[in-house]
Amino acid sequence: MMPGGMNPRKMKQMMNKLGMSMDPIEGVTRVIIEAQDGTYIFDSAEVVAMTMQGATTYQLTGTPRFESARVIDSAPVEVEITPEDIQLVAAQAGVSTDAAKAVLIETNGDIAEAIMKLGEQ
């Protein structure tokens, strides 16, 4: 942004004297910023690269939309489900051992969660 009333040509000359340049990045279609809590997506944005004293910074102008982070477990975890666990869940929930085993697998071997889940059915 130009200070009020300043001639753009004089502003550019002054910036050149300071060793500063501002170059728009053409053809930007989307900018994505990934953060720990989610992703900021700018579907329509203007980006300007500003270089001063050898360091380049980027100015982003636009309206983002935010998408919350989703935790995705990329590596399946092998859970050991013992026959004793299956018997316990079956007895507590009043279901067959096959049903108890299926829910224990679904709950990653969490006995309490399996019993509660079967109790809701």
VMD Tcl script that draws the C-alpha trace (Angstrom):
set ca {
  {0.00 0.00 0.00}
  {1.22 3.45 -0.84}
  {1.26 6.25 1.70}
  {-1.45 8.82 0.95}
  {-0.61 11.10 -1.97}
  {2.80 9.56 -2.80}
  {3.60 9.16 -6.48}
  {3.98 5.43 -7.30}
  {7.01 6.16 -9.47}
  {8.78 8.06 -6.66}
  {7.87 5.27 -4.24}
  {9.49 2.69 -6.54}
  {12.64 4.84 -6.88}
  {12.84 5.20 -3.10}
  {12.44 1.44 -2.64}
  {15.20 0.76 -5.20}
  {17.55 3.09 -3.30}
  {16.85 1.11 -0.13}
  {17.56 -2.15 -1.95}
  {13.94 -3.19 -1.64}
  {11.78 -4.78 -4.32}
  {8.18 -5.96 -4.43}
  {7.25 -8.47 -7.10}
  {3.75 -9.95 -7.44}
  {3.66 -13.71 -7.97}
  {1.47 -14.23 -11.01}
  {-0.93 -17.12 -11.58}
  {-1.52 -18.03 -7.93}
  {-4.64 -20.20 -7.79}
  {-4.55 -21.32 -4.16}
  {-2.44 -20.90 -1.01}
  {-2.48 -23.52 1.77}
  {-1.06 -22.95 5.26}
  {-0.89 -26.05 7.42}
  {-0.98 -25.53 11.19}
  {-1.17 -27.99 14.10}
  {-4.88 -27.36 14.64}
  {-5.90 -27.32 10.98}
  {-5.40 -25.87 7.53}
  {-5.97 -22.35 6.23}
  {-6.94 -22.41 2.56}
  {-6.96 -19.27 0.43}
  {-8.84 -20.22 -2.74}
  {-8.32 -16.77 -4.21}
  {-5.28 -14.82 -3.07}
  {-2.74 -12.25 -4.13}
  {0.87 -12.92 -3.18}
  {3.71 -10.40 -3.32}
  {7.37 -11.30 -2.73}
  {9.20 -8.50 -0.92}
  {12.99 -8.57 -0.89}
  {14.97 -6.27 1.40}
  {18.62 -6.63 2.37}
  {18.75 -10.13 0.91}
  {15.77 -11.48 2.86}
  {12.54 -12.33 1.06}
  {9.17 -12.21 2.79}
  {5.79 -12.94 1.28}
  {2.68 -10.84 1.69}
  {-0.59 -12.71 1.30}
  {-3.90 -10.95 0.71}
  {-7.18 -12.87 0.64}
  {-9.88 -14.52 2.72}
  {-9.11 -17.98 4.11}
  {-11.40 -20.82 5.00}
  {-10.34 -23.04 7.88}
  {-10.46 -26.83 8.01}
  {-9.83 -28.50 11.37}
  {-7.07 -31.07 11.63}
  {-8.12 -34.67 11.38}
  {-5.99 -37.29 13.06}
  {-5.32 -40.16 10.71}
  {-3.55 -43.21 12.05}
  {-1.43 -44.30 9.11}
  {0.08 -47.38 10.72}
  {-2.33 -50.05 11.94}
  {-1.54 -51.16 15.46}
  {-1.60 -54.86 16.23}
  {-3.69 -55.36 19.36}
  {-3.55 -58.61 21.31}
  {-6.98 -59.82 22.30}
  {-6.80 -62.78 24.64}
  {-9.47 -65.48 25.05}
  {-9.87 -64.28 28.65}
  {-10.70 -60.76 27.43}
  {-13.28 -62.16 25.01}
  {-14.87 -64.30 27.78}
  {-14.98 -61.36 30.18}
  {-16.64 -59.01 27.66}
  {-19.11 -61.73 26.57}
  {-20.09 -62.46 30.19}
  {-20.39 -58.81 31.24}
  {-22.36 -57.74 28.15}
  {-24.41 -60.94 27.87}
  {-23.40 -61.62 24.25}
  {-21.73 -64.41 22.30}
  {-17.97 -64.71 22.22}
  {-18.01 -63.91 18.49}
  {-19.84 -60.63 19.15}
  {-17.49 -59.82 22.02}
  {-14.43 -60.51 19.87}
  {-15.75 -58.33 17.02}
  {-16.34 -55.36 19.34}
  {-12.97 -55.84 21.05}
  {-11.31 -55.64 17.62}
  {-13.36 -52.53 16.81}
  {-12.34 -50.86 20.09}
  {-8.65 -51.85 19.75}
  {-8.86 -54.20 22.72}
  {-10.38 -51.69 25.15}
  {-12.44 -53.95 27.43}
  {-14.42 -51.20 29.16}
  {-15.31 -49.48 25.87}
  {-16.33 -52.82 24.34}
  {-18.66 -53.61 27.26}
  {-20.20 -50.12 27.13}
  {-20.66 -50.34 23.36}
  {-22.37 -53.72 23.62}
  {-24.56 -52.41 26.44}
  {-25.85 -49.65 24.15}
  {-27.06 -52.15 21.55}
}
mol new
graphics top color blue
foreach p $ca { graphics top sphere $p radius 0.5 }
foreach p [lrange $ca 0 end-1] q [lrange $ca 1 end] { graphics top cylinder $p $q radius 0.2 }
display resetview
